[in-house]
Amino acid sequence: MRKEPRPHWSFSAINQYLRCPLQYYFERVLKIPRKSVGSGLILGSAFHHALAIYHGRLKTGQDVGWDDVQQGFLENWHLREKEEIVEYKPKESRDDLIAKGLELLKLYLEEPPPAEIIAVEQRLMVPLQNSEGKYLELPLLAFIDLVTREEGILKVNEFKTSGRSYGNSEVEMSLQATCYVLAIRESYDEWPTVEFTVLVKTVKPKLQRKKTARDEYEIGRLGDLVEIVERGISNNIFYPVETPMNCSICAFRQQCKDWKPERTSCAETPDLMGLNGATVC
């Protein structure tokens, strides 16, 4: 039985609060179980499991073929189906999505394999600091798909399945990349590069590779951002961010409709904007 890690931050938790604080509240504070899971999460889980088999066997020098990878994909998909109710998008079917996932896997396996694999699905727990060098109470837990070395430089490889191509700005501004660079720097004492391999679910599937890097400033900014998120949570600042992307796939739609904010005549505001706890009525 695997021991649960100590309280920590993860990219998914940070990003969830930034994307919709109320969803964070329902899932991570109230711990309301999800009644269903989006088909994209099922596809991503099966895809990552299959790639872990492929890269793991490459790392240990074992033979690995298409049948092994395909079996890993399908086994993970069927396991998740038994455990969860899968919610499909309009005009999307289970069989079509499985076929598309296998098509994306074949596309990746046609690429030259990584030459020097350092780690596969590596979990790293590292400290967080703000831009002034102050350590935060909770560390960061990163779960990295693949770590390789390319021309002597460590590289974080992050795999994505997507319905559309990624733009350069998405990679350059990715908080996930910043989290992973911090984890590798703290664990390996080296600055890595990051490469997003995006498998795009278009009619004719395609593969994108987008590279980026981070520096000391961006690492400190990550710590500053997490400090603000912590302050918001400790002051019970939870509110909905209603967008088509957030709400269409949210498992807490009914709870959100039923939600009412707590109201007081006067409140001590948290110092989120340099107000120094001013009383606002």
Secondary structure, DSSP 8 states (H G I E B T S, - for coil): ------S-EEHHHHHHHHH-HHHHIIIIIS----S-EEHHHHHHHHHHHHHHHHHHHHHTT----HHHHHHHHHHHHHHHHHHS-EE--TT--HHHHHHHHHHHHHHHHTS---SSEEEEEEEEEE--B-TTS-B-SS-EEEEEEEEEEETTEEEEEEEEEESS---HHHHHT-HHHHHHHHHHHHHHSS--EEEEEEEE-SSS-EEEEEEE---HHHHHHHHHHHHHHHHHHHTT-------HHHHHT-TTHHHHHH------SSEE--SSSS--S-EE-
